[in-house]
Structure formats: C-alpha cells, structure tokens
Amino acid sequence: MAFAIIRTGGKQYRVEPGQTLKIEKIAPKEDGSVVFSDVLMKADGETFMIGEPLVPGASVEAKLVKQGRAKKIIVFRYHSKTRYKKKKGHRQEFTEVEITAIK
C-alpha cells in the first residue's frame, strides 16, 4: 500500500493513488496536471522514507478534477448592550484533484 504525506496550502494531507481530495485553490498547468514537490513522507509497502523536512527527489502527481467554491458560511459579530452587529458571508475557493502517481 503506497501512500505519501504532502504539504500544500499550509496543510498536510495523506494521499494514495486514485484518491480525490479538496485542497486550497491552486493554478494548474495548461494540461490540467499538478505536481506536489513538498513530500514530507513516502511509503511503498515495507519501506518508509521520512524527510528532514522534505524527502529528496520525491513528488506526487495529480490531475485537476474541478475548481469551485465551498458553501457559504456566516460570520456574525455581536456586542451586547452597544447596538453593534455585523453580518458577513464567506465562500472559500478550492481545487479538487485526483492523485495519479507517487514518485
């Protein structure tokens, strides 16, 4: 069972080939492929390679599935007794990718 731990968008993800996941919005290449070079750990069955902080020469390839925006969340600020109310909405942009290979 091959897997890797990658870092993108300030977060870490455990990925396997064939897996789809939503990450922070990134700009893919023209052909719709993405290469993650920040690999923190790589495992191929019995062998584990742990980076210090990155595994040298390791990369994870993925293809773009879609880009979009998540559901709206409401940010509401309220101070009692001072008539202070602020309501604001936010939709986080994301990129959905499918992991194709771990190298």
Backbone bond lengths (Angstrom), bond angles and torsions (degrees), N, CA, C in turn:
res aa  C-N    CA-C-N  psi(-1)  N-CA   C-N-CA  omega(-1)  CA-C   N-CA-C  phi
1 M - - - 1.452 - - 1.530 108.35 -
2 A 1.311 116.45 109.38 1.458 121.47 -178.82 1.530 109.79 -91.76
3 F 1.313 115.21 134.53 1.459 120.02 174.39 1.513 108.73 -150.45
4 A 1.323 115.18 167.20 1.461 121.40 178.51 1.516 108.77 -145.89
5 I 1.313 115.38 158.36 1.463 121.48 173.31 1.519 106.27 -114.29
6 I 1.347 115.42 120.16 1.460 120.68 -177.81 1.518 109.68 -115.07
7 R 1.340 114.81 162.50 1.463 121.00 177.30 1.516 107.91 -122.69
8 T 1.332 116.56 124.57 1.459 122.02 175.74 1.524 108.83 -154.22
9 G 1.311 115.81 140.57 1.462 120.56 178.33 1.515 113.87 64.33
10 G 1.344 117.91 26.38 1.455 120.70 179.81 1.513 113.75 78.50
11 K 1.330 118.39 8.70 1.454 122.61 -179.61 1.524 109.40 -127.60
12 Q 1.321 116.22 162.58 1.459 121.46 177.52 1.521 108.60 -115.50
13 Y 1.347 116.34 140.52 1.457 122.02 -178.23 1.526 109.57 -131.94
14 R 1.332 116.27 141.66 1.462 122.39 171.70 1.519 106.46 -94.51
15 V 1.330 117.33 120.11 1.462 121.13 -173.37 1.523 110.67 -124.31
16 E 1.327 115.30 150.64 1.457 124.21 176.01 1.516 108.09 -133.00
17 P 1.325 118.97 155.26 1.466 120.24 176.66 1.532 111.50 -60.91
18 G 1.327 116.15 135.86 1.464 121.85 -178.74 1.516 114.48 91.07
19 Q 1.309 118.35 -7.72 1.465 122.99 -178.48 1.518 110.42 -82.68
20 T 1.337 117.45 142.21 1.464 121.45 171.85 1.522 108.10 -110.52
21 L 1.331 115.88 141.59 1.450 119.66 178.62 1.513 110.20 -149.27
22 K 1.339 115.19 155.62 1.457 122.46 177.79 1.517 108.34 -99.11
23 I 1.341 115.18 128.16 1.456 121.49 179.93 1.521 108.41 -126.05
24 E 1.335 116.02 173.74 1.465 119.98 175.29 1.522 108.94 -60.66
25 K 1.327 117.44 151.71 1.464 122.02 -174.36 1.527 111.18 -61.66
26 I 1.347 115.61 130.03 1.454 122.39 175.42 1.519 108.35 -132.98
27 A 1.311 116.43 161.82 1.462 121.05 178.76 1.525 108.90 -97.55
28 P 1.340 118.81 115.90 1.466 120.42 179.18 1.527 111.25 -80.61
29 K 1.335 116.11 171.78 1.460 121.28 175.43 1.521 109.16 -72.04
30 E 1.342 116.86 176.43 1.464 120.54 -177.53 1.524 112.46 -63.20
31 D 1.346 116.93 -34.25 1.462 119.40 -178.01 1.526 113.09 -83.48
32 G 1.334 118.18 2.99 1.458 121.95 176.62 1.517 113.81 84.63
33 S 1.326 117.97 16.97 1.458 120.37 179.46 1.525 110.49 -103.24
34 V 1.335 114.96 154.86 1.456 122.09 179.73 1.522 107.01 -134.60
35 V 1.325 117.07 138.04 1.462 121.71 176.58 1.527 107.75 -121.14
36 F 1.331 116.08 123.16 1.460 122.05 176.64 1.522 107.84 -98.81
37 S 1.327 117.23 115.90 1.459 120.86 -179.15 1.527 112.67 -99.13
38 D 1.329 117.56 -10.56 1.471 121.18 177.53 1.522 108.92 -85.95
39 V 1.324 116.90 79.37 1.462 122.35 179.54 1.523 107.85 -100.65
40 L 1.336 116.67 117.89 1.456 121.51 -177.41 1.524 112.17 -88.18
41 M 1.351 116.84 -29.64 1.457 121.15 178.71 1.511 108.95 -153.41
42 K 1.336 116.20 146.25 1.456 121.53 -179.33 1.521 108.14 -138.08
43 A 1.337 117.46 134.14 1.459 121.87 -179.43 1.516 109.63 -132.98
44 D 1.351 115.69 130.61 1.463 122.38 176.54 1.523 108.12 -123.42
45 G 1.298 117.30 85.41 1.460 120.26 179.87 1.515 112.40 68.40
46 E 1.344 117.48 -95.44 1.463 122.45 -176.62 1.526 113.50 -94.53
47 T 1.334 118.15 -24.68 1.465 120.02 -175.13 1.523 111.08 -95.40
48 F 1.327 115.21 137.11 1.456 122.23 176.81 1.513 108.45 -120.73
49 M 1.327 115.75 134.63 1.456 120.71 174.89 1.525 107.08 -121.66
50 I 1.326 116.02 117.10 1.462 121.41 -179.70 1.519 107.53 -108.52
51 G 1.321 115.99 127.70 1.456 121.03 -177.76 1.506 113.17 -81.34
52 E 1.332 114.59 161.97 1.456 120.71 177.48 1.514 110.49 -131.24
53 P 1.289 124.74 70.59 1.461 127.76 1.85 1.529 113.84 -89.45
54 L 1.360 119.12 -16.09 1.463 121.08 -177.33 1.529 110.23 -114.55
55 V 1.335 115.44 151.65 1.462 121.12 175.69 1.521 107.35 -79.87
56 P 1.337 119.04 122.76 1.467 119.90 -177.52 1.523 111.84 -68.99
57 G 1.321 116.07 133.01 1.460 122.06 177.10 1.511 115.75 77.83
58 A 1.311 119.10 0.39 1.465 121.44 -179.07 1.515 110.70 -90.87
59 S 1.336 116.08 146.89 1.456 120.95 176.46 1.518 108.79 -153.65
60 V 1.313 115.31 159.16 1.461 122.65 178.16 1.520 107.10 -124.54
61 E 1.329 116.37 127.12 1.457 121.29 179.72 1.521 109.58 -102.05
62 A 1.334 115.40 143.42 1.456 121.43 -179.47 1.518 108.75 -145.16
63 K 1.333 115.24 162.92 1.463 119.63 174.60 1.519 108.90 -122.58
64 L 1.319 114.77 148.27 1.455 121.91 -177.93 1.517 110.55 -72.00
65 V 1.315 117.11 129.26 1.461 121.92 174.87 1.517 109.14 -97.90
66 K 1.345 117.00 -53.73 1.463 120.52 176.26 1.516 110.42 -164.51
67 Q 1.318 114.51 162.45 1.454 121.86 172.85 1.513 106.86 -120.79
68 G 1.317 116.42 143.92 1.458 118.75 -178.46 1.511 111.58 -165.92
69 R 1.327 114.05 -166.13 1.451 121.78 179.28 1.523 108.56 -128.43
70 A 1.315 115.75 139.70 1.463 121.55 -178.07 1.534 110.36 -74.25
71 K 1.324 115.78 176.34 1.459 120.51 178.32 1.528 110.14 -64.31
72 K 1.309 116.08 152.30 1.462 120.91 -178.21 1.527 110.13 -72.74
73 I 1.334 114.46 136.16 1.453 120.01 171.37 1.525 107.63 -112.22
74 I 1.304 116.58 148.90 1.460 122.51 -178.72 1.530 108.97 -101.23
75 V 1.330 115.85 128.21 1.457 122.13 175.09 1.525 105.71 -107.56
76 F 1.334 117.05 112.63 1.459 121.63 -176.04 1.516 109.20 -121.71
77 R 1.335 115.46 121.89 1.457 121.10 178.85 1.524 108.36 -109.95
78 Y 1.325 115.38 136.50 1.449 120.01 -174.26 1.526 109.46 -147.05
79 H 1.320 116.32 130.72 1.462 122.21 172.00 1.522 106.99 -117.33
80 S 1.298 116.04 123.57 1.457 118.70 -179.35 1.525 110.72 -73.09
81 K 1.284 116.11 150.50 1.477 125.32 174.53 1.523 114.07 70.38
82 T 1.347 119.31 4.32 1.461 119.58 -179.21 1.525 112.29 -125.29
83 R 1.305 118.65 5.65 1.469 124.12 -179.95 1.531 111.60 59.72
84 Y 1.326 116.57 35.46 1.456 121.45 -178.99 1.518 109.66 -105.28
85 K 1.335 116.04 115.60 1.464 121.66 176.53 1.520 108.37 -140.98
86 K 1.345 116.72 134.25 1.459 121.72 173.67 1.517 107.75 -136.96
87 K 1.320 115.97 130.35 1.459 121.21 178.63 1.524 107.86 -121.27
88 K 1.313 115.64 129.84 1.452 121.06 -176.50 1.524 108.29 -142.98
89 G 1.315 117.06 144.54 1.463 121.36 177.48 1.518 110.82 -110.42
90 H 1.343 116.03 156.64 1.468 120.73 179.72 1.518 109.11 -146.98
91 R 1.357 115.81 136.61 1.461 121.87 173.69 1.522 107.83 -125.13
92 Q 1.322 116.32 117.82 1.461 121.42 -177.79 1.523 109.90 -81.12
93 E 1.325 117.23 133.02 1.458 121.48 177.48 1.526 109.23 -82.18
94 F 1.351 116.44 144.65 1.450 121.14 -179.26 1.517 110.67 -140.38
95 T 1.321 115.46 164.19 1.448 123.94 173.44 1.525 106.33 -125.43
96 E 1.321 116.39 127.90 1.461 120.25 176.69 1.528 108.07 -100.62
97 V 1.344 116.22 125.27 1.465 121.36 -177.42 1.527 109.72 -125.36
98 E 1.328 114.90 154.97 1.464 121.70 174.62 1.522 107.55 -115.36
99 I 1.317 116.69 126.45 1.458 122.67 -177.97 1.539 108.04 -75.12
100 T 1.327 116.50 125.25 1.463 120.54 -178.38 1.526 111.98 -104.36
101 A 1.328 119.48 -38.71 1.463 120.46 -176.49 1.522 110.74 -154.00
102 I 1.330 114.61 149.32 1.463 122.56 173.49 1.519 106.68 -116.94
103 K 1.325 116.74 120.06 1.479 121.11 -176.96 1.512 110.91 -119.87
